[in-house]
Structures are given as C-alpha cells and as structure tokens.
Amino acid sequence: IDRDEWYMTPQTVNAYYNPLMNEIVFPAAILQHPFFDLDRDAAANYGGIGAVIGHEIGHGFDDQGSAFDGTGALNDWWTDDDRAAFQSRTAALIEQYNALVPRGLAEEHTVNGALTIGENIGDLGGLGIAIKAYRLHNAAVGADPDGPVIDGFTGIQRLLLSWGQIWQQKGRDAETIRLLTIDPHSPNEFRCNQIVRNVDEFYTAFGVTENDALWLDADQRVTIW
C-alpha cells in the first residue's frame, strides 16, 4: 500500500474514507461554498463541511469500515455485544429506508436500505457529530449553546439549513430509478430529510410537531453513535 497516494484529484468536489489506511481525505475543491466559506458564520460551516467530515469519520464505524482496525488491517475488533447492538440499530435504519420512495416515482421504486446502509450511517453520524462539534465551539467562545441569532435564525437552525442546502439536486426520473439499483448513496432528498427526522435537535430547533410531514415518533428515531 502506498500511504502517500490519494484516490481523488484536488479538483474533485468530494471526500472519502480509506479503511486500508484508516484515513479520511478532503480534496481542496470541497473547501468552498456551499460546504465551506471562511467568511460565513460557524454554524453554516459546521452544517456543511463539518457534517461531511463527520460523515467520513462515521465510515470507520459503519457496516464495512468497522471490519478494519486502526492500522487498516482486516480485524474483528468489536465485542459480540457491540456488534449485536450495532446490528439491531442498523436494522431499524434499513427498515426506514426500505419504505422510502423518491418524490414523483411510482411506489415500487423504493430505496434499498441494505445497499445504502453504510452511507446512511455516515450521514446520520455526520450530522450528529457536526451538531456536537458546533456546541463545543460555542462553549469555547462563550456563546449560547444554540449559537447567536442571525437573520432570525438560531445557530442550530442555520446549521440544519446548511445541511439541507448541500443536498440540493435536480435529476431526471429515469436516472433516479437507475441509481436506486446501483448507488450506495440514498437519493439526496432522503440524505437531507430522512436524516433530520432521526435527529432530536431538528424537532427542537424548528418546533416540529406530530402534524408535520417530517415527524417521526421518538421511539422510532435511530441513533447509531
């Protein structure tokens, strides 16, 4: 293994986790709007590049990355109890995604929860890490845990809005259907909306109630880490 090799060019707007080297890599091109902007407030950056960083960290503890240890060696380093708890939680997340149909498609075109579980774990963990990191940032600078109010939005609200912004996408139905069968990533609408449905801070930040479309009962919400 060449530990100095990168598997994406600097011009690529993406990021990756490499389990064989236990590394996360962020090409230069992703360090720009809407993921990162040095001049905007911290909340927006935590909801953008912060969540992407958290996503890649999460891959080290998903269904595939968890099979590799800290040196990049294939090694079952989890206890049996840890693995059982992980599988129980991921099964619930798989069930959620199996029921999702992209907007505008016929009901038979559902997300494959098993195919997308690794990326869904990354998304869920990534947003959770971003929120925790943002609150640590606020504590370090002596700010309110939810951050300052700007343009009528709290910091947590702006973080979540930034999360939604990075997943904006337009696509043809035929391409969406094709990707449902081969892409380990869920459609972007669910990378945004289904993730926040599992995050308690989303409900608190926006006052989401049982009458709202994105409501998910508390006992059905999944937290992996």
GUTI-520822 format. One line per field, with one value per residue: residue number from 1; residue in three letters; y, z, x of N, C-alpha, C in turn. Coordinates in pm, 1 decimal, always signed. Layout:
pos: (NUM, ...)
code: (Ala, ...)
n.north: (Y, ...)
n.up: (Z, ...)
n.east: (X, ...)
ca.north: (Y, ...)
ca.up: (Z, ...)
ca.east: (X, ...)
c.north: (Y, ...)
c.up: (Z, ...)
c.east: (X, ...)
END
This chain:
pos: (1, 2, 3, 4, 5, 6, 7, 8, 9, 10, 11, 12, 13, 14, 15, 16, 17, 18, 19, 20, 21, 22, 23, 24, 25, 26, 27, 28, 29, 30, 31, 32, 33, 34, 35, 36, 37, 38, 39, 40, 41, 42, 43, 44, 45, 46, 47, 48, 49, 50, 51, 52, 53, 54, 55, 56, 57, 58, 59, 60, 61, 62, 63, 64, 65, 66, 67, 68, 69, 70, 71, 72, 73, 74, 75, 76, 77, 78, 79, 80, 81, 82, 83, 84, 85, 86, 87, 88, 89, 90, 91, 92, 93, 94, 95, 96, 97, 98, 99, 100, 101, 102, 103, 104, 105, 106, 107, 108, 109, 110, 111, 112, 113, 114, 115, 116, 117, 118, 119, 120, 121, 122, 123, 124, 125, 126, 127, 128, 129, 130, 131, 132, 133, 134, 135, 136, 137, 138, 139, 140, 141, 142, 143, 144, 145, 146, 147, 148, 149, 150, 151, 152, 153, 154, 155, 156, 157, 158, 159, 160, 161, 162, 163, 164, 165, 166, 167, 168, 169, 170, 171, 172, 173, 174, 175, 176, 177, 178, 179, 180, 181, 182, 183, 184, 185, 186, 187, 188, 189, 190, 191, 192, 193, 194, 195, 196, 197, 198, 199, 200, 201, 202, 203, 204, 205, 206, 207, 208, 209, 210, 211, 212, 213, 214, 215, 216, 217, 218, 219, 220, 221, 222, 223, 224, 225)
code: (Ile, Asp, Arg, Asp, Glu, Trp, Tyr, Met, Thr, Pro, Gln, Thr, Val, Asn, Ala, Tyr, Tyr, Asn, Pro, Leu, Met, Asn, Glu, Ile, Val, Phe, Pro, Ala, Ala, Ile, Leu, Gln, His, Pro, Phe, Phe, Asp, Leu, Asp, Arg, Asp, Ala, Ala, Ala, Asn, Tyr, Gly, Gly, Ile, Gly, Ala, Val, Ile, Gly, His, Glu, Ile, Gly, His, Gly, Phe, Asp, Asp, Gln, Gly, Ser, Ala, Phe, Asp, Gly, Thr, Gly, Ala, Leu, Asn, Asp, Trp, Trp, Thr, Asp, Asp, Asp, Arg, Ala, Ala, Phe, Gln, Ser, Arg, Thr, Ala, Ala, Leu, Ile, Glu, Gln, Tyr, Asn, Ala, Leu, Val, Pro, Arg, Gly, Leu, Ala, Glu, Glu, His, Thr, Val, Asn, Gly, Ala, Leu, Thr, Ile, Gly, Glu, Asn, Ile, Gly, Asp, Leu, Gly, Gly, Leu, Gly, Ile, Ala, Ile, Lys, Ala, Tyr, Arg, Leu, His, Asn, Ala, Ala, Val, Gly, Ala, Asp, Pro, Asp, Gly, Pro, Val, Ile, Asp, Gly, Phe, Thr, Gly, Ile, Gln, Arg, Leu, Leu, Leu, Ser, Trp, Gly, Gln, Ile, Trp, Gln, Gln, Lys, Gly, Arg, Asp, Ala, Glu, Thr, Ile, Arg, Leu, Leu, Thr, Ile, Asp, Pro, His, Ser, Pro, Asn, Glu, Phe, Arg, Cys, Asn, Gln, Ile, Val, Arg, Asn, Val, Asp, Glu, Phe, Tyr, Thr, Ala, Phe, Gly, Val, Thr, Glu, Asn, Asp, Ala, Leu, Trp, Leu, Asp, Ala, Asp, Gln, Arg, Val, Thr, Ile, Trp)
n.north: (-119.5, +214.7, +468.5, +734.7, +791.6, +949.1, +908.2, +1063.2, +1350.7, +1685.3, +1860.3, +1752.7, +1762.0, +1626.0, +1367.5, +1116.4, +804.7, +586.4, +265.8, +89.9, +240.6, +374.6, +646.5, +975.4, +1182.2, +1500.7, +1660.5, +1967.1, +2105.8, +2075.0, +2249.5, +2490.6, +2710.1, +2534.0, +2408.9, +2510.1, +2823.8, +3070.7, +3319.6, +3313.3, +3248.1, +3030.4, +2826.3, +2762.0, +2653.4, +2431.8, +2282.3, +2222.6, +2150.7, +2049.8, +1846.4, +1677.3, +1599.7, +1465.8, +1263.4, +1113.2, +1026.0, +865.7, +651.1, +486.8, +336.2, +198.2, -50.4, -169.1, -38.0, -89.9, -335.2, -309.3, -236.6, +11.1, +27.0, -25.8, -286.8, -587.6, -682.9, -818.3, -630.5, -557.8, -620.4, -899.2, -812.9, -542.1, -563.3, -688.6, -494.4, -289.2, -405.4, -433.0, -166.4, -74.0, -234.0, -124.6, +121.0, +42.8, -60.3, +173.7, +311.9, +136.2, +183.7, +418.5, +627.6, +800.2, +1135.0, +1176.3, +933.7, +599.5, +372.5, +132.9, +189.6, +192.0, +293.5, +106.0, -17.8, -183.3, -177.1, +90.8, +133.7, +180.7, +439.9, +580.8, +549.8, +697.7, +954.1, +1003.3, +985.7, +1182.1, +1429.2, +1434.7, +1446.3, +1694.1, +1871.8, +1830.7, +1912.8, +2180.5, +2281.8, +2245.6, +2426.2, +2667.1, +2667.9, +2700.3, +2959.6, +3101.0, +3137.1, +3114.4, +2782.7, +2709.5, +2886.3, +3219.9, +3437.2, +3504.2, +3693.1, +3615.0, +3344.0, +3077.9, +2947.0, +2663.7, +2621.1, +2742.7, +2577.5, +2336.5, +2419.3, +2467.7, +2208.0, +2101.0, +2252.2, +2160.8, +1930.8, +1988.5, +1918.1, +1837.4, +1604.0, +1364.5, +1143.2, +885.6, +852.6, +868.0, +634.3, +443.1, +480.9, +400.6, +127.5, +75.1, +259.3, +322.1, +536.3, +709.6, +872.7, +1228.6, +1379.0, +1226.4, +1197.1, +1436.3, +1485.3, +1240.3, +1190.0, +1413.5, +1362.4, +1173.2, +1304.2, +1455.6, +1725.2, +1862.3, +1865.0, +2018.4, +2259.1, +2363.5, +2342.9, +2117.2, +1922.4, +1657.8, +1693.3, +1763.2, +1685.5, +1569.0, +1454.9, +1202.7, +945.7, +945.2, +698.6, +564.6, +681.5, +667.1, +631.1, +573.8, +617.3)
n.up: (+0.0, -91.9, +108.1, +60.5, -149.0, -308.8, -369.6, -503.5, -714.9, -653.0, -758.3, -731.4, -613.4, -344.0, -94.2, +99.9, +283.6, +359.8, +438.7, +441.4, +499.4, +711.4, +696.0, +636.0, +365.2, +215.0, -68.8, -212.1, -353.2, -230.8, -27.6, -39.8, -106.9, -133.4, +95.6, +256.6, +376.4, +449.0, +536.6, +629.8, +893.2, +1175.0, +1217.2, +966.8, +834.9, +994.9, +946.6, +683.9, +564.1, +809.0, +870.7, +659.4, +717.8, +958.1, +849.2, +699.7, +904.8, +1032.1, +856.4, +934.5, +1124.5, +1026.2, +853.1, +693.7, +730.3, +998.4, +1008.4, +987.4, +1159.3, +1360.6, +1227.5, +970.9, +909.6, +829.2, +1070.1, +1329.9, +1566.0, +1739.8, +2027.1, +2090.2, +2198.6, +2127.1, +1846.9, +1816.2, +1919.8, +1740.1, +1499.2, +1556.8, +1571.9, +1316.1, +1163.4, +1212.0, +1087.2, +822.9, +771.6, +782.3, +552.4, +348.3, +308.2, +172.0, -101.1, -378.8, -457.2, -687.0, -817.3, -898.9, -659.9, -643.8, -670.7, -453.1, -202.7, -148.4, +145.1, +258.0, +71.8, +88.2, +349.4, +468.6, +380.1, +476.7, +750.7, +771.6, +700.9, +906.1, +1138.5, +1071.7, +1070.2, +1336.4, +1466.2, +1369.4, +1491.7, +1763.8, +1761.3, +1689.8, +1913.2, +2101.8, +1998.5, +2043.1, +2321.1, +2369.0, +2282.9, +2448.3, +2384.2, +2342.7, +2370.2, +2146.7, +1965.2, +1816.4, +1725.0, +1395.0, +1135.3, +1219.2, +1266.0, +1475.3, +1571.3, +1555.6, +1391.6, +1155.3, +1102.8, +1041.9, +819.8, +645.2, +616.4, +472.6, +240.8, +110.7, -9.1, -221.5, -535.0, -877.8, -1092.4, -1356.7, -1375.3, -1478.5, -1438.2, -1161.4, -1092.9, -1201.6, -1042.0, -796.0, -797.6, -802.1, -667.4, -371.0, -217.8, -78.2, -243.5, -276.1, -153.8, +61.9, +195.5, +313.7, +435.1, +559.7, +736.4, +917.7, +1037.6, +1223.9, +1412.9, +1717.2, +1775.9, +1553.2, +1576.1, +1804.9, +1731.2, +1520.4, +1612.1, +1543.1, +1502.5, +1567.6, +1364.1, +1143.8, +831.0, +841.0, +1085.5, +1314.4, +1531.5, +1861.3, +1962.0, +1734.4, +1617.6, +1513.2, +1647.7, +1579.6, +1674.1)
n.east: (+84.5, +61.8, +109.3, +117.4, -39.7, -315.8, -663.5, -838.3, -853.3, -722.7, -908.5, -1157.2, -1485.9, -1558.0, -1521.6, -1349.7, -1326.3, -1068.4, -1038.5, -820.8, -602.6, -688.7, -776.3, -908.8, -996.6, -997.8, -1036.8, -907.8, -1104.0, -1352.4, -1355.9, -1511.7, -1794.8, -2107.2, -2016.2, -1809.5, -1703.0, -1486.0, -1561.5, -1822.3, -2067.3, -1997.2, -2188.8, -2305.2, -2085.7, -2030.1, -2260.3, -2218.0, -1926.6, -1847.6, -2032.7, -1976.2, -1713.8, -1769.5, -1927.6, -1740.5, -1571.6, -1757.3, -1773.1, -1570.1, -1682.0, -1896.1, -2098.9, -1905.0, -1652.0, -1608.3, -1494.5, -1226.3, -923.7, -741.6, -499.3, -556.0, -583.5, -761.7, -970.7, -1154.0, -1246.7, -1442.7, -1654.0, -1875.6, -2117.3, -2116.9, -2131.5, -2379.5, -2556.5, -2508.4, -2598.2, -2868.5, -2954.0, -2887.2, -3052.2, -3302.4, -3269.9, -3231.6, -3485.2, -3638.1, -3545.6, -3607.7, -3872.6, -3896.6, -3981.9, -3870.4, -3968.5, -4231.6, -4204.7, -4322.8, -4473.0, -4331.9, -4067.2, -3856.5, -3616.1, -3318.2, -3258.1, -3060.3, -2850.8, -2776.2, -2701.3, -2445.3, -2371.0, -2589.6, -2555.3, -2321.0, -2417.5, -2607.5, -2450.7, -2266.5, -2408.3, -2487.2, -2236.4, -2151.0, -2332.6, -2272.2, -2003.1, -2033.0, -2162.4, -1961.7, -1779.8, -1922.4, -1925.2, -1654.8, -1607.1, -1763.3, -2031.7, -2393.9, -2530.1, -2686.7, -2597.5, -2550.2, -2826.6, -2901.4, -3029.0, -3280.1, -3261.7, -3154.2, -2828.3, -2824.1, -3044.1, -2948.1, -2733.0, -2865.2, -3012.0, -2802.8, -2709.4, -2927.3, -2900.2, -2666.3, -2748.2, -2911.4, -3059.3, -3126.0, -3277.5, -3333.6, -3615.3, -3566.6, -3293.9, -3280.4, -3420.8, -3247.9, -3019.4, -3116.4, -3084.5, -2813.1, -2652.4, -2475.6, -2543.8, -2820.1, -3101.7, -3071.3, -3276.6, -3350.4, -3115.8, -3103.8, -3373.0, -3463.1, -3262.0, -3265.6, -3507.8, -3447.5, -3305.0, -3300.5, -3250.8, -3339.6, -3618.5, -3653.1, -3529.7, -3686.9, -3943.0, -4097.7, -4388.8, -4631.4, -4807.5, -4666.9, -4506.6, -4252.5, -4234.3, -4131.5, -4200.3, -4063.0, -3971.6, -3912.4, -3699.7, -3362.2, -3041.1, -2714.3, -2452.9)
ca.north: (+0.0, +342.6, +554.5, +872.7, +803.9, +997.9, +840.3, +1165.9, +1467.0, +1805.0, +1932.7, +1676.9, +1806.0, +1502.1, +1328.6, +971.1, +731.5, +470.0, +177.8, +23.3, +332.0, +440.6, +789.4, +1048.8, +1274.7, +1606.7, +1737.4, +2112.2, +2161.3, +2071.6, +2356.2, +2609.7, +2713.0, +2557.4, +2330.0, +2587.7, +2961.2, +3127.6, +3445.3, +3299.6, +3213.4, +2893.3, +2729.9, +2718.2, +2566.5, +2303.6, +2208.4, +2185.2, +2068.1, +1979.6, +1722.3, +1590.0, +1542.5, +1367.1, +1151.5, +1027.9, +960.3, +761.7, +532.9, +398.4, +259.5, +151.1, -195.0, -216.0, +17.8, -147.9, -460.5, -275.0, -174.8, +140.3, +19.2, -57.6, -432.2, -653.1, -737.3, -806.8, -573.0, -528.8, -729.1, -956.4, -726.2, -422.5, -598.2, -716.7, -366.9, -219.2, -468.2, -402.0, -28.0, -59.7, -299.7, -27.4, +222.6, -22.7, -67.8, +308.1, +348.9, +46.4, +234.7, +549.9, +636.6, +935.9, +1214.4, +1170.1, +799.7, +500.1, +316.7, +18.5, +238.2, +224.9, +290.5, -21.2, +15.3, -261.5, -126.2, +226.5, +146.4, +240.6, +584.4, +636.6, +559.1, +811.8, +1078.1, +1021.0, +1016.1, +1306.7, +1543.1, +1432.6, +1495.4, +1837.1, +1943.3, +1825.2, +1995.5, +2320.4, +2319.3, +2258.1, +2554.6, +2774.5, +2667.2, +2750.2, +3105.0, +3160.8, +3170.8, +3028.3, +2650.2, +2706.3, +2985.4, +3350.4, +3453.0, +3586.8, +3698.0, +3547.2, +3200.9, +3039.2, +2876.9, +2526.0, +2629.6, +2770.6, +2455.1, +2241.0, +2473.4, +2443.5, +2065.0, +2083.4, +2319.0, +2084.6, +1817.2, +2032.7, +1841.9, +1813.4, +1489.3, +1300.3, +1025.5, +764.0, +841.4, +836.9, +492.1, +365.8, +490.6, +324.2, -12.8, +56.1, +360.7, +301.8, +658.2, +734.6, +997.5, +1343.3, +1426.0, +1148.6, +1226.6, +1550.6, +1478.8, +1123.0, +1203.3, +1505.9, +1300.3, +1092.2, +1390.9, +1526.4, +1869.4, +1915.8, +1887.7, +2129.4, +2382.6, +2416.4, +2321.8, +2017.5, +1853.7, +1537.6, +1733.0, +1796.0, +1570.5, +1506.7, +1399.1, +1060.3, +921.4, +937.9, +560.6, +513.6, +750.7, +582.8, +688.5, +466.4, +654.1)
ca.up: (+0.0, -96.4, +203.1, +13.2, -265.9, -293.3, -463.7, -572.3, -751.7, -574.9, -820.3, -711.5, -502.7, -278.6, +16.9, +115.4, +391.0, +309.3, +554.4, +438.2, +559.2, +821.6, +673.4, +567.0, +272.0, +165.6, -175.1, -196.1, -419.3, -146.6, +71.7, -96.7, -93.5, -8.1, +206.8, +346.2, +339.0, +562.4, +579.6, +683.7, +1035.2, +1204.1, +1207.8, +828.1, +802.1, +1064.7, +876.6, +553.3, +568.3, +937.6, +859.3, +566.6, +796.7, +1046.2, +765.0, +667.5, +1030.8, +1056.1, +774.6, +1008.0, +1220.9, +962.1, +832.5, +629.1, +794.9, +1131.8, +996.0, +981.9, +1284.4, +1348.8, +1137.0, +837.9, +891.2, +843.2, +1205.4, +1403.2, +1693.1, +1823.3, +2110.1, +2040.0, +2242.1, +2043.0, +1713.1, +1823.7, +1936.4, +1612.6, +1400.2, +1593.2, +1534.3, +1170.8, +1107.4, +1218.4, +985.6, +694.7, +757.9, +748.4, +414.7, +257.3, +288.7, +108.7, -246.6, -424.2, -499.6, -827.0, -873.2, -859.5, -527.7, -645.1, -678.3, -317.1, -168.4, -97.3, +274.2, +282.2, -17.5, +125.9, +494.7, +506.6, +358.1, +568.0, +880.7, +762.4, +704.6, +1038.2, +1231.1, +1033.3, +1119.3, +1482.3, +1502.1, +1339.4, +1595.8, +1887.0, +1743.0, +1691.8, +2052.5, +2164.9, +1950.2, +2114.1, +2459.5, +2370.3, +2262.2, +2546.2, +2322.2, +2373.7, +2308.2, +2016.0, +1879.1, +1806.6, +1629.5, +1279.0, +1039.4, +1275.7, +1282.1, +1572.1, +1511.5, +1522.4, +1272.8, +1038.2, +1076.4, +975.6, +687.1, +565.0, +585.1, +364.1, +119.3, +38.9, -78.3, -329.9, -655.8, -977.2, -1174.5, -1433.4, -1308.8, -1526.8, -1372.2, -1021.0, -1086.7, -1226.3, -926.0, -684.8, -806.0, -800.8, -590.7, -225.8, -155.4, -94.5, -314.3, -192.4, -71.8, +185.4, +268.4, +395.9, +515.6, +645.9, +843.5, +1022.6, +1108.8, +1331.9, +1496.6, +1812.2, +1768.5, +1444.4, +1628.4, +1899.4, +1662.7, +1434.5, +1671.2, +1462.7, +1579.4, +1506.2, +1246.8, +1034.8, +745.1, +875.2, +1221.5, +1337.6, +1674.7, +1928.7, +1977.7, +1603.0, +1573.3, +1526.0, +1669.1, +1576.6, +1764.8)
ca.east: (+0.0, +131.7, +39.1, +122.6, -126.4, -452.3, -752.0, -916.1, -773.1, -756.8, -1019.9, -1280.5, -1572.0, -1598.4, -1435.2, -1358.2, -1258.9, -995.8, -1018.8, -690.7, -505.1, -758.6, -760.2, -1014.0, -932.3, -1085.3, -971.4, -918.0, -1222.5, -1472.2, -1345.8, -1573.0, -1940.8, -2181.5, -1964.8, -1723.5, -1670.5, -1413.8, -1621.9, -1957.5, -2066.3, -1953.8, -2298.7, -2319.7, -1972.3, -2047.4, -2365.2, -2166.3, -1805.6, -1842.0, -2109.6, -1903.6, -1604.5, -1831.2, -1971.1, -1625.4, -1534.0, -1856.8, -1745.9, -1480.4, -1761.3, -2018.6, -2105.2, -1782.8, -1534.0, -1589.5, -1419.0, -1084.3, -878.4, -675.5, -384.6, -604.9, -585.8, -891.5, -962.2, -1280.0, -1203.0, -1558.4, -1705.5, -2001.1, -2227.2, -2113.3, -2178.4, -2523.2, -2626.4, -2493.7, -2685.7, -3006.3, -2982.7, -2882.1, -3171.1, -3411.9, -3244.6, -3259.1, -3631.3, -3685.3, -3512.4, -3679.4, -4008.8, -3891.5, -3997.7, -3839.0, -4083.3, -4268.8, -4189.6, -4422.6, -4445.8, -4239.9, -3929.3, -3814.4, -3473.7, -3267.2, -3199.3, -2939.2, -2746.5, -2736.5, -2686.5, -2318.0, -2377.7, -2690.1, -2488.2, -2231.1, -2496.0, -2667.1, -2342.3, -2202.0, -2485.3, -2478.2, -2103.2, -2146.5, -2406.9, -2192.6, -1883.9, -2074.9, -2189.4, -1829.7, -1726.7, -1991.0, -1877.4, -1517.3, -1606.0, -1852.7, -2160.1, -2507.9, -2512.8, -2752.2, -2535.5, -2616.4, -2936.5, -2865.9, -3140.2, -3395.7, -3237.0, -3052.0, -2715.6, -2862.6, -3130.0, -2864.5, -2656.9, -2954.2, -3041.7, -2682.9, -2715.1, -3022.0, -2853.2, -2563.5, -2809.6, -2999.7, -3029.4, -3230.6, -3240.9, -3440.3, -3671.3, -3501.2, -3163.8, -3307.7, -3456.3, -3125.4, -2931.0, -3173.7, -3042.3, -2667.4, -2579.7, -2481.5, -2596.2, -2963.0, -3132.0, -3037.3, -3388.4, -3352.9, -2992.4, -3142.2, -3495.3, -3475.9, -3163.3, -3310.5, -3620.6, -3391.5, -3221.7, -3387.2, -3227.4, -3421.6, -3753.3, -3645.4, -3490.5, -3792.2, -4074.6, -4168.8, -4492.9, -4688.8, -4885.8, -4575.2, -4476.2, -4124.8, -4238.8, -4109.4, -4215.4, -3933.5, -3926.4, -3873.5, -3578.3, -3243.2, -2908.7, -2614.9, -2343.5)
c.north: (+124.4, +441.4, +702.4, +896.4, +857.0, +936.2, +933.5, +1280.6, +1586.6, +1879.8, +1865.1, +1730.1, +1681.1, +1479.8, +1177.6, +923.6, +608.4, +377.0, +111.5, +110.4, +406.2, +592.1, +847.1, +1158.2, +1372.9, +1686.7, +1887.1, +2166.8, +2159.8, +2184.4, +2489.1, +2599.7, +2604.2, +2481.6, +2414.2, +2726.4, +3027.3, +3249.8, +3431.2, +3247.7, +3064.2, +2791.6, +2674.8, +2624.8, +2431.8, +2219.4, +2162.3, +2092.3, +1992.9, +1847.0, +1624.9, +1523.4, +1434.6, +1243.8, +1057.4, +958.2, +843.2, +636.2, +436.5, +307.4, +215.0, +1.4, -251.4, -167.0, -43.1, -279.3, -436.7, -205.1, -45.1, +142.0, -6.4, -205.8, -485.6, -730.0, -713.2, -760.8, -534.2, -648.8, -781.3, -869.0, -599.0, -451.5, -623.0, -587.7, -286.6, -274.8, -441.0, -260.9, -10.7, -126.5, -204.0, +80.6, +166.7, -27.0, +68.2, +337.5, +259.4, +98.0, +365.9, +540.5, +780.1, +1006.8, +1201.7, +1033.1, +708.0, +428.5, +200.3, +61.1, +286.1, +227.5, +150.7, +7.1, -58.8, -210.2, +6.0, +242.1, +213.2, +391.6, +649.9, +648.6, +679.3, +943.8, +1105.7, +1057.0, +1149.8, +1428.6, +1549.4, +1486.0, +1645.8, +1918.7, +1945.1, +1915.4, +2144.2, +2366.4, +2331.1, +2389.4, +2670.3, +2783.0, +2728.6, +2901.7, +3176.6, +3202.6, +3078.8, +2893.1, +2638.6, +2810.8, +3115.6, +3349.3, +3549.3, +3578.3, +3617.8, +3398.3, +3176.7, +2967.7, +2735.4, +2524.4, +2652.6, +2649.3, +2355.0, +2289.1, +2452.8, +2297.5, +2038.9, +2140.2, +2233.6, +1966.6, +1860.0, +1964.0, +1838.5, +1695.8, +1434.4, +1174.3, +897.7, +743.4, +809.5, +689.0, +405.1, +364.5, +413.3, +180.5, -32.1, +148.3, +332.8, +425.6, +665.8, +858.7, +1116.5, +1392.7, +1351.9, +1163.7, +1349.6, +1514.8, +1357.7, +1127.6, +1294.6, +1449.1, +1217.4, +1173.5, +1476.2, +1678.0, +1935.3, +1951.6, +2008.6, +2261.1, +2445.8, +2392.6, +2222.9, +1940.9, +1732.3, +1569.9, +1764.1, +1670.4, +1498.3, +1449.2, +1249.0, +1038.9, +896.0, +795.1, +495.5, +579.1, +665.1, +669.5, +573.2, +494.5, +778.8)
c.up: (+0.0, -8.8, +166.4, -105.9, -227.2, -402.1, -528.1, -606.2, -664.9, -629.2, -798.8, -591.4, -438.6, -159.5, +30.1, +240.7, +329.9, +426.4, +557.8, +496.4, +678.7, +812.3, +609.6, +486.3, +218.2, +59.4, -160.0, -248.4, -332.4, -44.1, +11.9, -77.6, -180.4, +112.7, +307.4, +288.2, +461.6, +619.9, +635.5, +826.8, +1055.5, +1183.5, +1066.9, +788.1, +872.8, +996.8, +739.0, +565.2, +700.5, +933.2, +762.8, +638.3, +890.0, +971.0, +737.5, +792.3, +1057.1, +975.4, +843.3, +1104.5, +1159.8, +936.6, +768.2, +700.4, +930.4, +1128.1, +992.8, +1111.4, +1256.2, +1259.0, +992.7, +809.3, +908.4, +974.4, +1277.8, +1545.4, +1785.0, +1911.4, +2048.8, +2077.3, +2157.6, +1905.5, +1712.8, +1836.2, +1806.5, +1508.9, +1429.5, +1548.3, +1382.3, +1104.3, +1106.8, +1112.2, +845.5, +668.8, +720.4, +600.2, +312.8, +223.4, +210.7, -43.2, -288.5, -480.3, -650.0, -890.2, -825.7, -732.9, -528.6, -647.2, -540.0, -305.9, -119.0, +32.5, +304.2, +197.7, +32.2, +273.1, +535.8, +491.9, +449.1, +709.6, +881.7, +770.6, +843.5, +1141.1, +1200.7, +1083.3, +1271.2, +1532.1, +1480.3, +1447.0, +1726.5, +1877.2, +1747.4, +1834.2, +2131.8, +2123.9, +2027.0, +2259.2, +2468.6, +2355.3, +2355.8, +2491.1, +2372.5, +2305.3, +2169.7, +1920.2, +1872.9, +1704.5, +1519.9, +1178.5, +1087.7, +1297.8, +1388.4, +1499.4, +1469.9, +1400.6, +1147.3, +1002.5, +998.6, +836.5, +592.8, +523.8, +468.4, +232.5, +42.0, -37.8, -186.4, -460.5, -747.8, -1062.4, -1249.6, -1361.2, -1350.7, -1459.4, -1224.3, -1004.0, -1107.4, -1103.1, -805.9, -682.6, -786.4, -705.9, -441.0, -148.9, -177.8, -180.7, -220.5, -105.8, +61.3, +265.1, +356.1, +491.3, +607.2, +760.6, +953.5, +1099.3, +1227.7, +1433.0, +1587.3, +1801.0, +1657.8, +1495.0, +1721.6, +1827.3, +1586.1, +1488.5, +1593.6, +1551.5, +1503.2, +1381.0, +1125.1, +960.5, +785.3, +1016.7, +1220.1, +1487.5, +1738.9, +1940.1, +1845.1, +1549.9, +1604.9, +1549.7, +1670.8, +1677.2, +1842.5)
c.east: (+88.0, +55.8, +47.2, +29.4, -264.2, -538.0, -853.6, -822.8, -811.6, -877.9, -1154.9, -1358.4, -1630.3, -1506.4, -1445.4, -1286.2, -1195.0, -965.8, -881.9, -579.9, -563.9, -741.6, -886.0, -946.4, -1035.6, -1010.1, -998.2, -1050.2, -1347.1, -1470.9, -1391.7, -1724.6, -2002.9, -2127.8, -1886.5, -1700.8, -1610.0, -1483.8, -1763.4, -1952.5, -2042.1, -2064.8, -2312.7, -2206.3, -1981.8, -2154.9, -2323.3, -2046.7, -1794.4, -1914.6, -2043.4, -1786.6, -1659.2, -1876.3, -1854.5, -1571.3, -1628.0, -1833.6, -1649.3, -1553.1, -1893.9, -2010.2, -1979.6, -1657.5, -1505.3, -1513.2, -1268.6, -1043.5, -802.7, -554.6, -426.6, -610.7, -727.6, -891.1, -1094.8, -1249.8, -1318.7, -1592.6, -1835.0, -2120.6, -2233.9, -2172.2, -2329.5, -2603.5, -2622.8, -2590.5, -2832.6, -3044.0, -2982.4, -3001.8, -3289.9, -3394.8, -3270.4, -3409.5, -3689.7, -3665.7, -3581.3, -3818.9, -4013.0, -3901.2, -3966.4, -3962.1, -4106.7, -4258.3, -4301.8, -4377.7, -4347.6, -4092.6, -3883.1, -3662.5, -3438.5, -3192.6, -3071.3, -2823.2, -2690.2, -2700.3, -2555.8, -2318.9, -2480.7, -2634.3, -2394.6, -2304.8, -2551.3, -2560.9, -2277.8, -2275.9, -2480.6, -2345.2, -2094.9, -2217.5, -2328.4, -2070.0, -1919.3, -2101.8, -2058.1, -1763.8, -1790.2, -1946.5, -1738.2, -1510.9, -1702.2, -1987.1, -2270.0, -2489.3, -2575.0, -2697.7, -2612.0, -2730.0, -2892.0, -2980.2, -3260.9, -3378.9, -3129.6, -2938.3, -2751.4, -2954.4, -3046.2, -2778.9, -2742.0, -2994.7, -2923.3, -2674.9, -2810.5, -2970.9, -2752.9, -2622.2, -2907.9, -2959.8, -3151.1, -3185.0, -3360.5, -3487.4, -3599.3, -3366.4, -3181.5, -3339.6, -3332.9, -3035.0, -2984.8, -3122.9, -2892.8, -2592.1, -2589.5, -2525.6, -2747.1, -2984.1, -3115.2, -3152.2, -3393.8, -3224.0, -3013.7, -3255.8, -3503.9, -3376.2, -3216.1, -3429.3, -3572.2, -3311.4, -3310.4, -3373.0, -3309.2, -3561.0, -3755.7, -3621.0, -3605.6, -3932.9, -4159.2, -4266.8, -4544.5, -4769.8, -4799.0, -4531.2, -4348.5, -4122.5, -4213.8, -4116.9, -4079.5, -3882.0, -3887.5, -3746.2, -3456.0, -3119.9, -2809.6, -2504.6, -2382.1)
END
